[in-house]
Amino acid sequence: MDFVDVWDMTENKSEKVAEEQISEKKGSEEVVKIEAKAETKSEVKESSREEKKEAPDDSHMMVPLDSYLKAGLHIGTKFRTKFMENFIYKVRTDGLTVLNVQEIDKRIRTVAEFITNYEPEDIVVVGKRENGWRAIKLFEKVTGTKAYAGRYHPGILTNPGLEDFKEAKLIIVADPWPDKDALKDAAKVGAVTVALCDTNNDSTYVDLVLPCNNKGRKSLGLIFYILAREYLKAKHPEAPEMSYSLDDFMGETEEARNEYFAKKKKKVFRKPSSNDRRDSRRN
């Protein structure tokens, strides 16, 4: 066997090996494609099953589940306290905590039933944060309770010598932190306290916690809308439904928007006061 024959045999072998490698590669690629197709089919099947699933039954809830979600009632803060751990559902990738909507709904029902044990003249509602003013004022107007939307002056519940002194048996606060003076006064006179608490709140002076997003205008509007509606139903079962809608409480009506933007415009273009002039002279 000469050198040429050996070279031909070697070349034939290398060609066969190359062909085998190519066929193996093609085979593995086909396997991958088949697996990918199978995985895609399974995903499609799963998604179709998800689509076929019926929407969750929210007939037992105080309002439809969609109303809770649109109002952002379940969105907490990036901070969590031990007082609110039982109401937290999960923590999102951006660090925000998510409250359990089912637990929120149960607690709203509990609070709504609880406050009906008190007469309007025995209830005081306090909310320092501006986002809750509209809802709190409407709650006061609808139920006949007393509301302090804005600054609550310490001593209103404890000092009979004050002009705006008020006796109360039940105090509802929109946020335990900015409304802490009202909670402390309530503790001094032995009044029962209900507080709308976010994930970052301390419930030391609170008798009954209502977990929710207590910073959003829509969220606060939804809460006070439900409480007002249920209070009227219990106290005046034969009376017609209240004339104010959920949008009224949430500030979503055209009138509310115009009022909101008018306030903003007034703040931006306000006239300088005498104090401002004095300060400018000093400078």
Backbone as JSON, one array per atom type, in Angstrom:
{
  "sequence": "MDFVDVWDMTENKSEKVAEEQISEKKGSEEVVKIEAKAETKSEVKESSREEKKEAPDDSHMMVPLDSYLKAGLHIGTKFRTKFMENFIYKVRTDGLTVLNVQEIDKRIRTVAEFITNYEPEDIVVVGKRENGWRAIKLFEKVTGTKAYAGRYHPGILTNPGLEDFKEAKLIIVADPWPDKDALKDAAKVGAVTVALCDTNNDSTYVDLVLPCNNKGRKSLGLIFYILAREYLKAKHPEAPEMSYSLDDFMGETEEARNEYFAKKKKKVFRKPSSNDRRDSRRN",
  "N": [[0.87, -1.2, 0.0], [0.68, 2.02, -1.03], [1.68, 5.44, -0.36], [-0.28, 7.18, -1.29], [-2.65, 5.69, -1.22], [-2.9, 5.33, 1.54], [-3.25, 7.94, 2.31], [-5.72, 8.52, 1.07], [-7.43, 6.78, 2.51], [-7.21, 7.84, 5.08], [-8.29, 10.35, 4.62], [-10.88, 9.66, 3.9], [-11.79, 8.58, 6.3], [-11.69, 10.81, 7.99], [-13.57, 12.37, 6.74], [-15.86, 10.83, 7.2], [-15.99, 10.96, 10.0], [-16.42, 13.68, 10.32], [-18.88, 13.89, 9.06], [-20.39, 12.33, 10.79], [-20.21, 13.87, 13.14], [-21.5, 16.2, 12.32], [-24.05, 15.17, 11.83], [-24.7, 14.33, 14.41], [-24.71, 16.83, 15.7], [-26.79, 18.07, 14.33], [-28.8, 16.38, 15.15], [-28.87, 16.86, 17.93], [-29.6, 19.53, 17.86], [-32.13, 19.29, 16.75], [-33.38, 17.92, 18.83], [-33.28, 19.86, 20.83], [-34.9, 21.78, 19.61], [-37.32, 20.38, 19.49], [-37.81, 19.99, 22.22], [-38.04, 22.66, 22.97], [-40.31, 23.38, 21.51], [-42.17, 21.7, 22.74], [-42.1, 22.74, 25.32], [-43.04, 25.32, 24.83], [-45.61, 24.69, 23.93], [-46.68, 23.61, 26.27], [-46.6, 25.87, 27.88], [-48.38, 27.48, 26.51], [-50.68, 25.99, 26.85], [-50.93, 26.14, 29.63], [-51.28, 28.91, 29.95], [-53.67, 29.2, 28.59], [-55.29, 27.74, 30.21], [-55.19, 29.37, 32.47], [-56.47, 31.6, 31.46], [-58.97, 30.56, 31.11], [-59.79, 30.19, 33.66], [-62.08, 31.23, 36.12], [-62.89, 34.56, 37.25], [-61.89, 35.71, 40.52], [-64.18, 35.21, 43.2], [-65.71, 37.91, 44.51], [-67.93, 38.64, 45.81], [-68.51, 38.57, 48.48], [-67.11, 40.62, 49.55], [-66.63, 44.0, 50.84], [-66.52, 45.97, 48.9], [-66.12, 45.63, 45.32], [-63.26, 43.65, 44.36], [-61.64, 44.82, 42.45], [-61.98, 47.53, 42.92], [-60.59, 47.95, 45.29], [-57.98, 47.38, 44.41], [-57.54, 49.29, 42.37], [-57.61, 51.61, 43.85], [-55.28, 51.39, 45.2], [-55.14, 50.39, 47.74], [-53.81, 48.35, 48.99], [-51.11, 48.77, 48.79], [-48.18, 49.18, 50.49], [-45.47, 50.62, 52.43], [-41.85, 50.98, 52.18], [-40.91, 50.35, 54.58], [-41.27, 48.34, 57.51], [-43.02, 47.4, 60.42], [-43.13, 45.58, 63.54], [-45.69, 45.53, 64.45], [-47.33, 45.4, 62.27], [-46.87, 43.09, 60.89], [-48.52, 40.81, 60.63], [-50.36, 41.51, 58.74], [-49.12, 41.76, 56.34], [-48.63, 40.74, 53.03], [-46.66, 40.24, 51.02], [-43.33, 41.19, 49.85], [-42.41, 43.41, 47.37], [-40.23, 43.41, 44.43], [-39.16, 45.94, 44.2], [-38.99, 46.73, 46.77], [-41.22, 47.69, 48.08], [-43.84, 46.97, 50.35], [-46.62, 44.71, 50.28], [-49.91, 44.66, 51.26], [-52.25, 42.31, 52.64], [-55.1, 41.87, 50.88], [-57.45, 40.51, 51.45], [-57.39, 40.35, 54.24], [-57.5, 43.07, 54.82], [-60.06, 43.7, 53.91], [-61.64, 42.15, 55.65], [-61.03, 43.43, 58.07], [-61.97, 46.01, 57.61], [-64.7, 45.5, 57.53], [-65.04, 44.67, 60.18], [-64.37, 47.02, 61.6], [-66.31, 48.76, 60.56], [-68.67, 47.61, 61.54], [-68.14, 47.86, 64.25], [-68.01, 50.66, 64.85], [-70.63, 51.4, 64.64], [-71.74, 51.04, 67.08], [-71.6, 53.35, 68.44], [-72.87, 56.65, 68.96], [-73.29, 59.47, 66.72], [-72.45, 61.92, 67.95], [-70.6, 61.05, 69.73], [-68.33, 60.37, 68.41], [-65.15, 61.14, 67.09], [-63.21, 62.2, 64.39], [-59.94, 62.3, 63.13], [-57.51, 63.76, 61.05], [-54.52, 64.69, 59.92], [-52.96, 64.79, 57.6], [-53.09, 66.14, 54.34], [-54.11, 64.73, 52.14], [-56.21, 63.26, 53.09], [-58.23, 64.98, 53.85], [-60.55, 65.73, 52.36], [-62.08, 63.34, 52.25], [-62.47, 62.87, 54.98], [-63.93, 65.13, 55.78], [-66.25, 64.77, 54.26], [-67.15, 62.41, 55.39], [-67.77, 63.33, 57.94], [-69.85, 65.1, 57.29], [-71.79, 63.38, 56.21], [-72.31, 61.47, 58.24], [-72.64, 62.92, 60.59], [-70.79, 63.13, 62.58], [-67.94, 64.46, 64.46], [-65.23, 66.09, 62.97], [-61.72, 66.65, 62.58], [-60.04, 67.94, 60.28], [-56.95, 68.44, 59.33], [-54.85, 70.37, 61.42], [-54.8, 69.07, 64.67], [-55.39, 70.3, 67.81], [-53.61, 69.74, 70.73], [-55.22, 68.7, 73.72], [-57.88, 69.14, 73.18], [-59.61, 67.07, 73.72], [-59.19, 66.74, 76.39], [-59.07, 69.08, 77.94], [-61.37, 71.0, 79.43], [-61.5, 73.73, 79.5], [-60.9, 74.82, 77.06], [-62.09, 76.45, 74.08], [-62.84, 74.88, 71.89], [-63.27, 72.45, 73.07], [-64.05, 68.99, 73.29], [-66.01, 66.25, 74.09], [-65.59, 62.79, 73.78], [-66.13, 59.36, 72.85], [-65.16, 57.6, 71.06], [-62.37, 57.59, 68.98], [-61.19, 58.14, 65.77], [-58.42, 57.87, 63.76], [-56.51, 58.96, 60.93], [-53.86, 58.39, 60.53], [-51.53, 57.07, 62.7], [-49.08, 58.33, 63.26], [-48.74, 61.24, 62.41], [-51.06, 61.99, 63.7], [-50.71, 61.59, 66.4], [-51.05, 63.14, 68.72], [-53.8, 63.27, 69.13], [-54.3, 60.57, 69.67], [-52.91, 60.24, 72.07], [-54.33, 62.0, 73.74], [-56.77, 60.69, 73.7], [-56.11, 58.35, 75.05], [-55.7, 59.39, 77.6], [-58.27, 60.16, 78.42], [-59.61, 57.82, 78.26], [-60.88, 57.02, 75.92], [-61.93, 54.97, 73.19], [-59.85, 53.85, 70.53], [-59.45, 53.89, 67.02], [-57.42, 53.2, 64.27], [-56.17, 53.95, 61.05], [-53.74, 52.12, 59.65], [-50.54, 51.95, 58.18], [-47.83, 49.97, 56.74], [-45.6, 50.89, 58.08], [-46.33, 51.83, 60.54], [-46.74, 52.43, 64.11], [-48.6, 50.88, 66.56], [-49.09, 51.48, 69.23], [-50.82, 53.12, 70.87], [-53.24, 52.34, 69.91], [-56.41, 50.83, 69.73], [-57.88, 49.34, 67.89], [-56.79, 48.22, 64.86], [-56.8, 49.24, 61.48], [-55.64, 47.99, 58.71], [-54.05, 49.47, 55.92], [-53.25, 51.41, 52.97], [-52.51, 54.39, 54.08], [-51.85, 56.84, 53.09], [-52.48, 57.57, 50.53], [-54.71, 59.47, 48.51], [-56.92, 58.34, 47.13], [-57.1, 55.85, 48.33], [-57.68, 56.51, 51.04], [-60.07, 57.81, 50.59], [-61.68, 55.7, 49.7], [-61.8, 54.05, 51.98], [-63.13, 55.71, 53.94], [-65.47, 56.13, 52.58], [-66.68, 53.58, 52.53], [-66.98, 53.15, 55.3], [-68.69, 55.27, 56.01], [-70.94, 54.66, 54.46], [-71.74, 52.14, 55.52], [-72.22, 52.88, 58.16], [-74.41, 54.6, 57.95], [-76.31, 52.82, 56.91], [-76.66, 51.11, 59.1], [-77.54, 52.82, 61.15], [-79.67, 54.19, 60.02], [-81.64, 52.39, 58.6], [-83.91, 52.49, 56.94], [-83.62, 54.72, 55.47], [-82.8, 56.36, 52.33], [-80.0, 55.58, 50.09], [-76.79, 57.17, 50.63], [-76.11, 60.36, 49.18], [-73.63, 60.91, 48.18], [-71.04, 59.72, 46.13], [-68.53, 57.1, 45.54], [-66.52, 58.27, 44.02], [-66.77, 60.92, 44.81], [-65.79, 60.86, 47.43], [-63.2, 60.02, 46.92], [-62.22, 62.1, 45.52], [-62.43, 62.24, 42.76], [-64.22, 63.41, 41.08], [-65.2, 65.94, 38.67], [-65.61, 68.42, 39.82], [-64.19, 68.14, 42.22], [-61.58, 67.83, 41.25], [-61.15, 70.3, 40.02], [-61.27, 71.92, 42.26], [-59.05, 70.99, 43.65], [-56.87, 71.65, 41.9], [-57.19, 74.39, 41.91], [-56.49, 75.03, 44.5], [-53.8, 74.29, 44.47], [-52.83, 76.11, 42.59], [-53.29, 78.45, 43.94], [-51.49, 78.23, 46.04], [-49.07, 78.38, 44.69], [-49.15, 80.89, 43.43], [-49.58, 82.71, 45.5], [-50.16, 85.78, 47.31], [-47.57, 87.84, 48.67], [-47.12, 87.89, 52.19], [-47.28, 90.1, 55.09], [-45.31, 89.26, 56.83], [-43.53, 88.06, 55.07], [-42.58, 90.32, 53.76], [-41.27, 91.63, 55.81], [-39.22, 89.81, 56.34], [-37.82, 89.98, 53.93], [-36.84, 92.54, 54.06], [-35.08, 92.33, 56.17], [-33.19, 90.69, 55.09]],
  "CA": [[0.0, 0.0, 0.0], [1.53, 3.21, -1.13], [1.35, 6.63, 0.44], [-1.53, 7.79, -1.8], [-3.77, 4.91, -0.69], [-3.02, 5.65, 2.97], [-3.81, 9.32, 2.4], [-7.15, 8.43, 0.73], [-8.14, 6.14, 3.62], [-7.26, 8.81, 6.18], [-9.21, 11.44, 4.24], [-12.24, 9.1, 3.97], [-12.15, 8.45, 7.72], [-11.93, 12.15, 8.54], [-14.86, 12.81, 6.2], [-16.91, 10.1, 7.91], [-16.06, 11.52, 11.36], [-17.03, 15.0, 10.19], [-20.3, 13.68, 8.77], [-21.02, 11.85, 12.02], [-20.31, 15.01, 14.06], [-22.55, 17.08, 11.79], [-25.35, 14.53, 12.06], [-24.95, 14.4, 15.86], [-25.05, 18.22, 16.0], [-28.14, 18.29, 13.83], [-29.71, 15.63, 16.02], [-29.01, 17.58, 19.2], [-30.37, 20.75, 17.57], [-33.52, 18.88, 16.59], [-33.88, 17.61, 20.17], [-33.5, 21.15, 21.5], [-36.08, 22.4, 18.99], [-38.5, 19.61, 19.93], [-38.03, 20.32, 23.63], [-38.52, 24.05, 23.02], [-41.69, 23.36, 21.04], [-42.98, 21.08, 23.78], [-42.2, 23.7, 26.43], [-43.93, 26.39, 24.37], [-46.97, 24.17, 23.94], [-47.12, 23.5, 27.66], [-46.83, 27.23, 28.36], [-49.63, 27.94, 25.89], [-51.76, 25.28, 27.53], [-51.07, 26.71, 30.97], [-51.86, 30.24, 29.83], [-55.07, 29.07, 28.2], [-56.0, 27.32, 31.42], [-55.31, 30.56, 33.32], [-57.49, 32.47, 30.88], [-60.28, 29.94, 31.29], [-60.15, 30.27, 35.07], [-63.03, 32.3, 36.42], [-62.4, 35.63, 38.12], [-62.15, 35.39, 41.93], [-65.48, 35.63, 43.71], [-65.57, 38.99, 45.48], [-69.28, 39.04, 46.22], [-68.54, 38.68, 49.94], [-66.31, 41.77, 49.97], [-67.33, 45.26, 51.08], [-66.59, 46.54, 47.55], [-65.43, 44.72, 44.39], [-61.81, 43.56, 44.5], [-61.04, 45.77, 41.51], [-61.99, 48.86, 43.55], [-59.46, 47.96, 46.22], [-56.71, 47.4, 43.68], [-57.42, 50.57, 41.67], [-57.34, 52.66, 44.84], [-53.96, 51.15, 45.78], [-55.36, 50.21, 49.18], [-52.93, 47.29, 49.48], [-49.7, 49.14, 48.61], [-47.59, 49.71, 51.71], [-44.23, 51.39, 52.3], [-40.64, 50.16, 52.2], [-40.59, 50.09, 55.99], [-42.21, 47.44, 58.15], [-42.91, 47.3, 61.87], [-43.62, 44.3, 64.08], [-47.12, 45.67, 64.69], [-48.08, 45.2, 61.03], [-46.38, 41.88, 60.22], [-49.6, 39.86, 60.35], [-51.19, 41.99, 57.64], [-48.3, 41.87, 55.14], [-48.74, 39.6, 52.13], [-45.35, 39.99, 50.42], [-42.5, 42.36, 49.57], [-42.12, 43.46, 45.94], [-38.81, 43.52, 44.07], [-38.72, 47.31, 44.41], [-38.89, 46.97, 48.2], [-42.51, 48.06, 48.66], [-44.61, 45.85, 50.91], [-47.99, 44.57, 49.8], [-50.81, 44.2, 52.31], [-53.2, 41.26, 52.26], [-56.39, 42.51, 50.6], [-58.5, 39.77, 52.16], [-57.35, 40.78, 55.65], [-57.97, 44.45, 54.85], [-61.52, 43.67, 53.76], [-62.2, 41.64, 56.92], [-60.88, 44.42, 59.12], [-62.9, 47.11, 57.31], [-66.01, 45.04, 57.99], [-65.02, 44.69, 61.65], [-64.41, 48.43, 62.04], [-67.62, 49.31, 60.18], [-69.66, 47.11, 62.51], [-67.78, 48.34, 65.59], [-68.32, 52.08, 65.07], [-72.08, 51.59, 64.72], [-72.12, 50.98, 68.5], [-71.47, 54.7, 68.98], [-73.69, 57.7, 68.37], [-72.45, 60.45, 66.0], [-71.87, 62.93, 68.84], [-69.54, 60.43, 70.53], [-67.24, 59.99, 67.51], [-64.28, 62.19, 66.56], [-62.29, 61.73, 63.34], [-58.79, 63.2, 63.02], [-56.6, 63.48, 59.94], [-53.66, 65.86, 59.67], [-52.42, 64.78, 56.24], [-54.04, 66.8, 53.43], [-54.73, 63.77, 51.23], [-57.42, 62.68, 53.68], [-59.16, 66.01, 54.3], [-61.84, 65.68, 51.66], [-62.81, 62.15, 52.68], [-62.85, 63.03, 56.39], [-64.99, 66.14, 55.84], [-67.47, 64.16, 53.74], [-67.59, 61.45, 56.41], [-68.4, 64.15, 58.98], [-71.09, 65.64, 56.75], [-72.75, 62.31, 55.99], [-72.64, 60.74, 59.47], [-72.95, 63.8, 61.71], [-69.73, 63.06, 63.58], [-67.06, 65.62, 64.51], [-63.97, 65.82, 62.3], [-60.64, 67.64, 62.59], [-59.23, 67.73, 59.07], [-55.87, 69.4, 59.47], [-54.18, 70.31, 62.72], [-55.55, 68.79, 65.9], [-54.7, 70.96, 68.92], [-53.6, 68.91, 71.94], [-56.06, 69.18, 74.81], [-59.27, 69.27, 72.74], [-60.39, 66.03, 74.4], [-58.85, 66.65, 77.82], [-59.13, 70.38, 78.63], [-62.7, 71.64, 79.31], [-61.36, 75.18, 79.41], [-60.72, 75.23, 75.67], [-63.33, 76.77, 73.36], [-63.2, 73.77, 71.02], [-63.26, 71.2, 73.85], [-65.01, 68.01, 72.78], [-66.05, 64.95, 74.75], [-65.75, 61.72, 72.79], [-65.93, 57.98, 73.32], [-64.44, 56.88, 70.0], [-61.49, 58.43, 68.15], [-60.69, 57.5, 64.54], [-57.33, 58.67, 63.18], [-56.1, 58.53, 59.59], [-52.47, 57.92, 60.6], [-51.09, 57.2, 64.1], [-47.89, 59.16, 63.46], [-49.06, 62.67, 62.46], [-52.21, 62.19, 64.58], [-50.36, 61.01, 67.7], [-51.59, 63.96, 69.82], [-55.19, 62.83, 69.35], [-54.25, 59.25, 70.3], [-52.48, 60.43, 73.46], [-55.47, 62.58, 74.46], [-57.77, 59.63, 73.84], [-55.64, 57.45, 76.11], [-55.88, 60.08, 78.88], [-59.69, 60.19, 78.82], [-60.15, 56.47, 78.17], [-61.67, 56.82, 74.7], [-61.49, 53.87, 72.32], [-59.18, 54.38, 69.35], [-59.34, 53.12, 65.76], [-56.44, 53.89, 63.43], [-55.79, 53.43, 59.74], [-52.3, 51.91, 59.82], [-49.73, 51.46, 57.07], [-46.84, 48.98, 57.18], [-44.55, 51.54, 58.87], [-46.93, 52.45, 61.72], [-46.69, 51.89, 65.47], [-49.98, 50.85, 67.05], [-49.02, 51.46, 70.69], [-52.0, 53.74, 71.48], [-54.39, 51.99, 69.08], [-57.18, 49.67, 70.19], [-58.3, 48.55, 66.73], [-56.02, 48.59, 63.68], [-57.36, 49.0, 60.15], [-54.47, 48.03, 57.82], [-54.32, 50.01, 54.58], [-52.42, 52.52, 52.5], [-53.14, 55.56, 54.7], [-51.23, 58.05, 52.55], [-53.05, 57.88, 49.23], [-56.02, 60.14, 48.5], [-57.95, 57.39, 46.7], [-57.21, 54.81, 49.35], [-58.39, 57.08, 52.18], [-61.44, 58.05, 50.15], [-62.39, 54.42, 49.66], [-62.02, 53.62, 53.37], [-64.16, 56.51, 54.59], [-66.72, 55.91, 51.83], [-67.27, 52.33, 53.02], [-67.37, 53.34, 56.7], [-69.86, 56.16, 56.02], [-72.07, 53.91, 53.89], [-72.17, 51.12, 56.46], [-72.73, 53.55, 59.36], [-75.76, 55.08, 57.63], [-77.17, 51.64, 56.78], [-76.95, 50.58, 60.43], [-78.26, 53.81, 61.96], [-80.9, 54.61, 59.33], [-81.86, 51.33, 57.6], [-85.0, 52.81, 56.04], [-83.27, 55.92, 54.69], [-82.18, 56.07, 51.02], [-78.54, 55.57, 50.08], [-76.23, 58.52, 50.68], [-76.04, 61.02, 47.87], [-72.24, 61.03, 47.74], [-70.5, 58.5, 45.52], [-67.14, 56.78, 45.83], [-65.69, 59.29, 43.36], [-66.8, 62.12, 45.65], [-64.88, 60.64, 48.56], [-61.85, 59.87, 46.41], [-61.82, 63.32, 44.84], [-62.29, 61.93, 41.35], [-65.21, 64.14, 40.29], [-64.66, 67.13, 38.0], [-65.64, 69.49, 40.82], [-63.09, 67.9, 43.16], [-60.32, 68.1, 40.54], [-61.04, 71.76, 39.86], [-60.97, 72.45, 43.59], [-57.68, 70.58, 43.96], [-55.94, 72.45, 41.11], [-57.32, 75.78, 42.36], [-55.68, 75.14, 45.73], [-52.41, 74.23, 44.06], [-52.53, 77.37, 41.93], [-53.29, 79.48, 44.99], [-50.24, 78.09, 46.79], [-47.95, 78.8, 43.85], [-49.25, 82.31, 43.11], [-50.12, 83.45, 46.65], [-49.61, 87.11, 47.53], [-46.65, 87.88, 49.82], [-47.7, 88.41, 53.42], [-46.49, 91.12, 55.78], [-44.13, 88.58, 57.38], [-42.58, 87.9, 53.97], [-41.95, 91.63, 53.5], [-40.32, 91.9, 56.9], [-38.07, 88.93, 56.13], [-37.05, 90.47, 52.79], [-36.15, 93.74, 54.52], [-33.97, 91.88, 57.0], [-32.16, 90.14, 54.2]],
  "C": [[0.89, 1.23, 0.0], [0.97, 4.37, -0.33], [0.02, 7.25, 0.02], [-2.74, 7.07, -1.25], [-4.02, 5.22, 0.78], [-3.67, 7.02, 3.15], [-5.32, 9.32, 2.1], [-7.97, 7.84, 1.86], [-8.31, 7.12, 4.78], [-8.27, 9.91, 5.89], [-10.66, 10.96, 4.33], [-12.72, 9.0, 5.41], [-12.51, 9.81, 8.33], [-13.27, 12.7, 8.03], [-16.01, 12.15, 6.92], [-17.12, 10.66, 9.32], [-16.77, 12.88, 11.33], [-18.53, 14.87, 9.94], [-21.05, 13.23, 10.03], [-21.22, 13.0, 13.02], [-21.42, 15.96, 13.64], [-23.93, 16.51, 12.08], [-25.72, 14.56, 13.54], [-25.4, 15.8, 16.26], [-26.47, 18.54, 15.56], [-29.16, 17.59, 14.71], [-29.96, 16.34, 17.33], [-29.83, 18.86, 19.01], [-31.85, 20.43, 17.43], [-34.15, 18.58, 17.95], [-34.22, 18.89, 20.92], [-34.75, 21.82, 20.96], [-37.36, 21.71, 19.45], [-38.85, 19.95, 21.38], [-38.6, 21.73, 23.78], [-39.98, 24.13, 22.59], [-42.62, 22.79, 22.11], [-43.19, 22.03, 24.95], [-43.15, 24.84, 26.07], [-45.38, 25.94, 24.4], [-47.52, 24.08, 25.35], [-47.43, 24.87, 28.25], [-48.14, 27.78, 27.81], [-50.82, 27.3, 26.57], [-52.03, 25.86, 28.91], [-51.73, 28.08, 30.92], [-53.33, 30.18, 29.46], [-55.91, 28.61, 29.38], [-56.24, 28.5, 32.35], [-56.41, 31.48, 32.82], [-58.88, 31.92, 31.13], [-60.74, 30.01, 32.75], [-61.09, 31.44, 35.31], [-62.39, 33.33, 37.33], [-62.74, 35.3, 39.56], [-63.48, 35.97, 42.39], [-65.28, 36.69, 44.79], [-66.92, 39.49, 45.98], [-69.39, 39.23, 47.73], [-67.81, 39.91, 50.45], [-67.16, 43.03, 50.12], [-67.51, 46.05, 49.78], [-65.91, 45.53, 46.62], [-63.91, 44.78, 44.57], [-61.11, 44.59, 43.63], [-60.98, 47.18, 42.11], [-60.85, 49.0, 44.54], [-58.14, 48.14, 45.49], [-56.49, 48.74, 42.97], [-57.08, 51.7, 42.62], [-55.96, 52.5, 45.47], [-54.02, 50.93, 47.28], [-54.35, 49.25, 49.8], [-51.44, 47.64, 49.37], [-49.16, 49.81, 49.87], [-46.34, 50.54, 51.43], [-43.04, 50.43, 52.23], [-40.21, 49.82, 53.62], [-41.68, 49.23, 56.62], [-41.96, 47.43, 59.66], [-43.49, 45.97, 62.33], [-45.13, 44.33, 64.29], [-47.95, 45.29, 63.46], [-47.71, 43.91, 60.3], [-47.5, 40.94, 59.8], [-50.46, 40.26, 59.15], [-50.42, 42.06, 56.32], [-48.36, 40.58, 54.32], [-47.38, 39.23, 51.53], [-44.6, 41.3, 50.27], [-42.14, 42.32, 48.09], [-40.63, 43.6, 45.68], [-38.27, 44.93, 44.27], [-38.68, 47.7, 45.89], [-40.19, 47.35, 48.87], [-43.23, 46.82, 49.18], [-46.03, 45.88, 50.37], [-48.84, 43.98, 50.92], [-51.78, 43.16, 51.77], [-54.59, 41.87, 52.1], [-57.53, 41.82, 51.34], [-58.57, 40.19, 53.63], [-57.84, 42.21, 55.8], [-59.49, 44.48, 54.81], [-62.2, 43.19, 55.05], [-62.15, 42.7, 58.0], [-61.77, 45.64, 58.87], [-64.3, 46.74, 57.79], [-66.11, 45.1, 59.51], [-65.16, 46.11, 62.19], [-65.77, 49.05, 61.75], [-68.7, 48.87, 61.15], [-69.41, 47.68, 63.9], [-68.24, 49.78, 65.82], [-69.82, 52.35, 65.12], [-72.59, 51.49, 66.16], [-72.09, 52.36, 69.16], [-72.37, 55.68, 68.23], [-72.77, 58.74, 67.7], [-71.76, 61.46, 66.91], [-70.74, 62.38, 69.71], [-68.3, 60.08, 69.71], [-66.48, 61.22, 67.03], [-63.32, 61.57, 65.55], [-61.19, 62.76, 63.15], [-57.91, 62.78, 61.85], [-55.79, 64.71, 59.6], [-53.19, 65.94, 58.23], [-53.49, 65.25, 55.24], [-54.75, 65.82, 52.5], [-56.03, 63.18, 51.78], [-58.49, 63.7, 54.05], [-60.53, 65.89, 53.65], [-62.68, 64.5, 52.15], [-63.31, 62.29, 54.12], [-63.98, 64.04, 56.53], [-66.32, 65.58, 55.33], [-68.04, 63.14, 54.73], [-68.32, 62.2, 57.53], [-69.78, 64.64, 58.52], [-72.18, 64.57, 56.64], [-73.23, 61.69, 57.31], [-73.01, 61.63, 60.65], [-71.94, 63.75, 62.83], [-68.91, 64.35, 63.56], [-65.72, 65.26, 63.89], [-63.0, 66.98, 62.44], [-59.73, 67.31, 61.41], [-58.16, 68.82, 59.04], [-55.23, 69.26, 60.84], [-55.16, 70.04, 63.85], [-54.76, 69.41, 67.06], [-54.76, 70.08, 70.16], [-54.45, 69.53, 73.04], [-57.53, 69.31, 74.44], [-60.16, 68.26, 73.48], [-60.21, 66.04, 75.91], [-59.04, 67.94, 78.6], [-60.48, 71.06, 78.43], [-62.63, 73.15, 79.17], [-61.19, 75.69, 77.99], [-62.07, 75.48, 74.99], [-63.8, 75.6, 72.49], [-63.12, 72.41, 71.74], [-64.38, 70.27, 73.37], [-64.9, 66.71, 73.57], [-66.31, 63.88, 73.69], [-65.48, 60.37, 73.41], [-65.14, 57.14, 72.32], [-63.66, 57.87, 69.15], [-61.0, 57.61, 66.97], [-59.62, 58.41, 63.95], [-56.9, 58.07, 61.85], [-54.68, 57.99, 59.55], [-51.95, 58.13, 62.02], [-49.89, 58.12, 64.31], [-48.21, 60.65, 63.48], [-50.22, 62.98, 63.41], [-51.97, 61.65, 65.99], [-50.91, 61.81, 68.88], [-53.02, 63.55, 70.15], [-55.22, 61.46, 70.04], [-53.85, 59.36, 71.77], [-53.6, 61.03, 74.31], [-56.55, 61.52, 74.7], [-57.4, 58.65, 74.95], [-55.86, 58.07, 77.49], [-57.33, 60.05, 79.36], [-60.35, 58.82, 78.7], [-61.04, 56.22, 76.97], [-61.08, 55.68, 73.87], [-60.91, 54.46, 71.04], [-59.15, 53.37, 68.19], [-58.38, 53.89, 64.88], [-56.23, 53.17, 62.12], [-54.26, 53.33, 59.75], [-51.66, 51.34, 58.56], [-48.66, 50.53, 57.63], [-45.76, 49.57, 58.09], [-45.06, 52.09, 60.2], [-46.73, 51.68, 63.02], [-48.1, 51.97, 66.04], [-50.06, 50.82, 68.58], [-50.3, 51.99, 71.34], [-53.29, 53.38, 70.74], [-55.08, 50.74, 69.61], [-57.57, 48.75, 69.04], [-57.61, 49.08, 65.48], [-56.8, 48.27, 62.41], [-56.19, 49.12, 59.17], [-54.84, 48.55, 56.44], [-53.21, 50.99, 54.2], [-53.07, 53.8, 53.01], [-52.54, 56.88, 54.23], [-51.83, 58.48, 51.21], [-54.44, 58.5, 49.33], [-57.14, 59.17, 48.14], [-58.18, 56.31, 47.75], [-58.0, 55.3, 50.57], [-59.85, 57.35, 51.82], [-62.28, 56.8, 50.16], [-62.74, 53.94, 51.06], [-63.18, 54.39, 54.0], [-65.5, 56.42, 53.86], [-67.43, 54.67, 52.38], [-67.79, 52.51, 54.46], [-68.62, 54.21, 56.8], [-71.11, 55.41, 55.52], [-72.63, 52.9, 54.89], [-72.75, 51.74, 57.73], [-74.16, 54.03, 59.12], [-76.75, 53.91, 57.52], [-77.6, 51.13, 58.15], [-77.82, 51.54, 61.25], [-79.6, 54.21, 61.34], [-81.22, 53.59, 58.22], [-82.95, 51.65, 56.58], [-84.69, 54.02, 55.13], [-82.66, 55.52, 53.34], [-80.65, 56.1, 51.11], [-78.0, 57.0, 50.06], [-75.99, 59.06, 49.28], [-74.63, 61.13, 47.33], [-71.71, 59.68, 47.26], [-69.06, 58.24, 45.97], [-66.2, 57.81, 45.22], [-65.67, 60.59, 44.16], [-65.8, 62.0, 46.79], [-63.42, 60.58, 48.1], [-61.33, 61.13, 45.71], [-61.64, 63.14, 43.36], [-63.34, 62.63, 40.49], [-64.56, 65.39, 39.68], [-64.58, 68.31, 38.98], [-64.46, 69.37, 41.79], [-61.74, 68.21, 42.52], [-60.09, 69.6, 40.39], [-60.67, 72.42, 41.19], [-59.52, 72.18, 43.97], [-56.67, 71.46, 43.22], [-56.0, 73.93, 41.49], [-56.49, 76.01, 43.61], [-54.19, 75.16, 45.39], [-51.96, 75.55, 43.44], [-52.42, 78.5, 42.95], [-51.99, 79.44, 45.78], [-49.05, 78.63, 46.0], [-47.95, 80.32, 43.65], [-49.81, 83.15, 44.27], [-49.42, 84.8, 46.78], [-48.66, 87.09, 48.72], [-47.32, 88.51, 51.03], [-46.8, 89.47, 54.03], [-45.22, 90.52, 56.37], [-43.06, 88.39, 56.3], [-41.84, 89.2, 53.69], [-40.91, 91.96, 54.55], [-39.03, 91.09, 56.71], [-37.18, 89.45, 55.01], [-36.25, 91.72, 53.18], [-34.92, 93.37, 55.35], [-32.83, 91.38, 56.14], [-31.51, 91.25, 53.4]]
}
